[in-house]
Amino acid sequence: MAQTAFGFPVENLIFYGVLGFSWTMYLWEAYLSYRQRKIYRTTKHVPQELDNIMDSETFEKSRLYQLDKSNFSFWSGLYSETEGMLILVLGGIPFLWGVAGSLLAHFGFGPECEIFHSLLFLNLSTMFTALTGLPWSLYSTFVIEQKHGFNQQTLGFFLTDALKKYVVTQCILLPVTSLLLYIIKIGGDYFFIYAWLFTLIVSLVLVTVYADYIAPLFDKFTPLPEGDLKVGIEAMAKSIDFPLTKVFVVEGSKRSSHSNAYFYGFFKNKRIVLFDTLLEDHSPLNKSKEEPKANPKAKRQGCNNNEILAVLGHELGHWKLGHTVKNVVISQTNSFLCFSLFALMIGRVELFRAFGFTETQPTLIGLLIVFHFIFSPYNELLSFCLTVLSRRFEFQADAFARKMGKASGLHTALIKLNQDNLGFPVADWLFSMWHYSHPPLLERLRALGDAKQD
């Protein structure tokens, strides 16, 4: 074993350093959540500055909903952290690697088949994660979301959907992983460049095909019918040279009453997607007799045409201001940096020994150790910086919608969406700073200013 200046094995310092940092971050997150839960528990009346935004009934519903979610997050987070610690301390990763090797040996494959070994290990580990996470997901969906009127799924639909997601994920993950490992194996001294280029191509392909070929496997996408809304969307897109080709409505209501909207596509082939729950009439065009009835507890306003155009004005602002491109550049720069550092670390046997791999140094395990464990402090810092940047982008997109004359519609849409999704408008400043990628409601409304001047 390699010794440090203090006489401790390097692998021990790595292992306990990773474990210590993981628990430090968990305690930090728990402290932040405690601060926010205190807000939920003590703020029982609508603050004076919110009188014109929320009624007392909606305020109380949102308070109880967010309190339940926060309590659930505490226990699920504690379980996840404890599970992760036990996996590391008890040698769960090398054990599962050994199980995968034994299964391969049973079918006549030897140690030279590292890629097959890695794929089986990956499949077993994702299966384990899916099974241990299933009870928490069931509780979140059928207890918390059901209690507060958001869940629209039956148990059969939920389980079928989860199985479908698992199969689709494996169909994408396993081939991509096998090619990545192969590139690293044959790439020589500059494998990190080829690996980065490969992941870049994969990410671009997935972004391109996801909405057209993968998302429809789970949800129904229908072209937005002709009418005032479609005419307004097309006119707004044309006014800023947004290359819109299609507008879809996705049947999100069969899963949840939460609402959303987004755009996707590259170059001259942009599409806009609206959740049916975003529309004021809840988009009955996609309803079917087999679909479960809406939860009677779920009172949803939705948005009128002017408000939807304002929301899309905000989203198109992200495109016009280059936020999407900037995020891609940041993501790929970070990816290249991580692969470069991985190339420097992959030869260090101490990293493998720290996690129980004393005789072999599998490439997939090296990727797991470096990207997930060794880079965890860097990942936390980067995540915080991206959260700060995201809030800045949100303010800029709001300002863009305002310049388009959509301040009034955006003002009322933000209030409606906050109420429809039971967002709690009061936040602890430290919790908000660390977690909120979107500014709190009041900050956005203040930044919009006098909406009447539209």
SVG drawing of the C-alpha trace seen along z (x, -y; Angstrom):
<svg xmlns="http://www.w3.org/2000/svg" viewBox="-65 -52 71 74">
<polyline fill="none" stroke="black" stroke-width="0.4" points="0.0,0.0 1.2,-3.5 1.9,-5.6 1.2,-9.3 3.3,-11.7 1.2,-10.9 1.6,-7.2 -1.9,-6.4 -2.6,-4.4 -3.6,-6.7 -6.6,-4.5 -7.9,-4.8 -7.7,-8.6 -9.5,-8.5 -12.3,-6.3 -13.0,-8.1 -12.6,-11.5 -15.3,-10.5 -17.5,-9.1 -16.9,-12.2 -17.7,-14.7 -20.9,-12.8 -22.2,-13.0 -21.1,-16.6 -23.2,-17.5 -26.1,-15.5 -26.0,-17.4 -25.7,-20.7 -28.7,-19.8 -30.6,-18.7 -29.8,-22.0 -31.1,-24.0 -34.3,-21.9 -34.8,-22.3 -34.6,-26.1 -37.2,-25.9 -39.5,-23.5 -39.4,-26.1 -40.8,-28.6 -43.6,-26.1 -44.5,-25.5 -44.5,-29.0 -45.9,-31.0 -49.5,-30.1 -51.1,-33.4 -50.7,-35.1 -48.1,-37.9 -49.4,-41.4 -47.4,-41.8 -49.0,-38.6 -52.7,-39.6 -53.3,-40.4 -51.6,-37.2 -52.9,-34.3 -56.0,-33.7 -55.7,-32.1 -57.1,-28.7 -54.6,-28.3 -51.8,-29.6 -52.7,-26.9 -52.9,-24.2 -49.5,-25.1 -48.0,-25.3 -49.2,-21.8 -48.2,-20.4 -44.6,-21.7 -44.3,-20.7 -45.3,-17.1 -42.8,-17.1 -40.0,-18.5 -40.7,-15.8 -40.7,-13.1 -37.4,-14.5 -35.8,-14.3 -36.6,-10.6 -35.9,-9.6 -32.6,-11.5 -31.6,-9.9 -32.3,-6.5 -30.4,-7.2 -27.4,-8.4 -27.4,-5.5 -27.8,-3.0 -24.9,-4.6 -22.7,-4.4 -23.5,-0.7 -22.8,0.1 -19.4,-1.5 -18.5,-0.2 -19.7,3.4 -18.0,3.5 -21.2,3.6 -19.6,2.4 -16.9,5.1 -19.4,7.7 -21.8,6.8 -18.9,6.8 -18.0,10.3 -21.6,11.4 -21.6,10.2 -18.3,12.0 -19.6,15.2 -22.7,15.0 -20.5,14.5 -18.2,17.3 -21.2,19.6 -21.9,18.9 -18.2,19.4 -17.0,15.8 -13.6,15.0 -11.9,11.9 -11.0,10.8 -14.6,9.9 -14.5,6.7 -17.1,4.8 -19.7,7.6 -18.7,7.8 -19.3,4.0 -22.6,4.1 -23.9,6.9 -22.7,5.0 -24.4,1.8 -27.6,3.7 -27.6,5.3 -26.8,2.0 -29.5,0.1 -32.0,2.9 -31.0,2.7 -31.4,-1.1 -34.8,-0.8 -36.1,1.8 -34.8,0.0 -36.2,-3.3 -39.6,-1.9 -41.2,-2.1 -40.2,-5.8 -41.5,-6.6 -44.8,-4.8 -45.2,-6.7 -44.5,-10.0 -47.0,-9.4 -49.8,-7.6 -49.6,-9.2 -48.2,-12.8 -49.2,-13.7 -52.6,-11.9 -53.3,-13.6 -52.8,-17.0 -54.7,-16.4 -51.9,-16.0 -51.7,-12.3 -53.8,-11.1 -52.2,-7.6 -53.5,-4.2 -51.2,-1.7 -51.2,0.4 -50.3,-2.6 -47.5,-3.5 -45.9,-0.1 -46.2,0.4 -44.7,-3.1 -41.8,-2.3 -41.1,0.9 -41.2,-0.8 -38.8,-3.5 -36.4,-0.9 -36.4,1.0 -36.0,-2.1 -33.2,-3.3 -31.3,0.0 -31.8,0.0 -30.0,-3.4 -27.6,-3.1 -26.0,0.3 -25.0,-0.3 -23.7,-3.8 -21.7,-2.5 -20.2,0.4 -19.1,-2.0 -17.7,-4.5 -15.7,-1.7 -14.4,-0.5 -13.3,-4.0 -11.4,-4.4 -9.7,-1.0 -8.5,-1.7 -8.1,-5.5 -4.5,-5.5 -3.0,-8.6 -5.7,-10.8 -8.7,-8.6 -10.2,-11.4 -10.7,-13.6 -12.4,-10.8 -14.5,-9.9 -15.6,-13.5 -16.5,-13.8 -18.5,-10.6 -20.5,-11.8 -21.1,-15.1 -22.5,-13.3 -24.6,-11.0 -26.1,-14.0 -26.9,-15.9 -28.5,-12.8 -30.6,-12.1 -31.8,-15.7 -32.8,-15.5 -34.6,-12.1 -36.0,-12.2 -39.1,-14.3 -39.9,-12.6 -39.2,-9.0 -38.7,-8.4 -41.2,-10.7 -44.1,-9.5 -43.5,-6.0 -44.8,-7.4 -47.2,-10.3 -49.5,-11.2 -48.4,-14.3 -51.2,-16.0 -50.7,-18.9 -52.3,-22.1 -55.6,-22.6 -56.1,-25.7 -57.3,-28.7 -56.4,-32.0 -53.7,-30.4 -51.9,-28.7 -52.1,-31.9 -50.7,-33.9 -47.8,-31.5 -46.8,-31.4 -47.0,-35.2 -44.9,-35.7 -42.3,-33.2 -42.1,-34.9 -41.6,-38.3 -38.3,-37.2 -37.3,-34.9 -37.8,-31.7 -37.8,-28.9 -41.0,-27.2 -42.2,-24.2 -44.8,-22.5 -46.7,-23.1 -47.8,-20.1 -50.0,-19.5 -48.7,-16.6 -51.2,-14.7 -49.5,-15.3 -52.8,-15.1 -52.8,-11.3 -49.9,-11.4 -50.1,-14.6 -51.9,-18.0 -48.6,-19.8 -48.1,-22.0 -45.2,-22.9 -44.1,-24.1 -40.9,-23.8 -39.3,-24.0 -36.8,-21.7 -35.0,-21.0 -31.9,-22.2 -31.3,-24.8 -34.3,-25.4 -36.5,-22.7 -37.9,-24.0 -41.0,-22.6 -43.0,-23.9 -44.7,-21.6 -47.5,-22.6 -48.8,-20.4 -52.5,-20.1 -52.7,-21.1 -51.3,-24.5 -54.3,-25.2 -57.3,-26.9 -59.7,-24.2 -57.3,-21.4 -57.1,-20.4 -60.0,-17.9 -58.9,-17.0 -56.7,-14.2 -59.1,-12.6 -60.1,-9.0 -62.6,-6.8 -59.8,-4.6 -58.2,-7.5 -58.7,-7.8 -61.1,-10.5 -59.6,-13.7 -59.1,-14.0 -61.9,-16.1 -59.5,-17.8 -57.5,-19.2 -58.9,-22.7 -56.8,-23.9 -57.0,-27.3 -54.7,-26.8 -53.8,-29.8 -55.7,-31.8 -54.3,-32.4 -52.6,-35.7 -51.0,-34.1 -49.7,-31.1 -48.2,-33.5 -46.5,-35.3 -45.1,-32.1 -43.8,-31.2 -42.4,-34.7 -40.3,-33.9 -39.2,-30.5 -38.4,-32.1 -36.4,-34.6 -34.1,-31.8 -33.5,-31.0 -33.1,-34.6 -30.7,-35.5 -28.6,-32.4 -29.2,-30.8 -29.6,-27.3 -26.4,-27.6 -24.5,-28.9 -25.8,-26.0 -24.6,-23.5 -21.2,-25.2 -20.8,-25.1 -21.9,-21.5 -19.5,-20.3 -16.6,-22.3 -17.2,-20.7 -17.4,-17.3 -14.1,-17.8 -12.5,-19.0 -13.8,-15.9 -12.6,-13.5 -9.2,-15.2 -8.8,-14.8 -10.1,-11.3 -7.2,-10.5 -4.8,-11.7 -6.3,-9.7 -7.3,-6.4 -3.8,-4.9 -3.8,-5.5 -4.3,-2.0 -5.0,-3.7 -8.4,-4.9 -9.4,-1.3 -8.0,0.1 -9.9,-2.5 -13.2,-1.0 -12.2,2.7 -10.7,3.4 -7.3,4.7 -6.6,7.0 -8.4,5.4 -8.9,1.9 -12.0,2.0 -12.6,-1.0 -16.3,-1.3 -15.4,-1.2 -12.8,-3.9 -15.4,-6.1 -17.7,-5.6 -15.1,-6.3 -13.7,-9.4 -16.9,-11.0 -19.2,-10.1 -16.9,-10.1 -13.7,-12.0 -15.4,-14.8 -18.2,-15.2 -16.8,-18.4 -16.3,-19.9 -19.8,-18.8 -21.4,-20.5 -19.6,-23.7 -20.5,-23.6 -24.2,-22.8 -24.4,-25.9 -22.8,-28.1 -25.2,-26.8 -28.1,-27.5 -27.0,-31.1 -26.6,-31.4 -30.0,-29.9 -31.7,-32.5 -29.9,-35.2 -31.2,-33.6 -34.7,-33.5 -34.7,-37.2 -33.4,-38.0 -36.0,-35.8 -38.7,-37.6 -37.3,-40.9 -37.4,-39.7 -41.1,-38.8 -41.7,-42.2 -40.1,-43.9 -42.4,-41.9 -45.4,-43.5 -46.1,-40.3 -45.5,-41.7 -49.2,-41.7 -49.8,-38.2 -46.6,-36.9 -47.5,-38.5 -50.9,-36.7 -49.5,-33.5 -46.8,-33.3 -49.4,-33.8 -51.7,-31.2 -48.9,-28.6 -47.7,-29.1 -51.2,-28.5 -51.9,-25.6 -48.7,-23.8 -49.2,-24.8 -45.9,-26.6 -45.2,-28.3 -44.2,-31.9 -42.2,-32.4 -38.6,-31.0 -35.7,-31.0 -33.0,-33.1 -30.2,-30.4 -32.4,-27.6 -33.5,-29.6 -30.0,-30.7 -28.7,-27.1 -31.7,-25.3 -33.8,-27.6 -32.8,-27.5 -35.9,-29.8 -36.2,-33.0 -39.0,-33.0 -42.4,-34.3 -42.2,-37.7 -38.8,-38.5 -39.9,-37.8 -43.1,-39.9 -41.0,-42.8 -38.6,-42.6 -41.5,-42.7 -42.6,-45.9 -45.9,-47.6 -47.6,-45.0 -50.3,-47.5 -48.0,-49.5 -48.4,-46.9"/>
</svg>
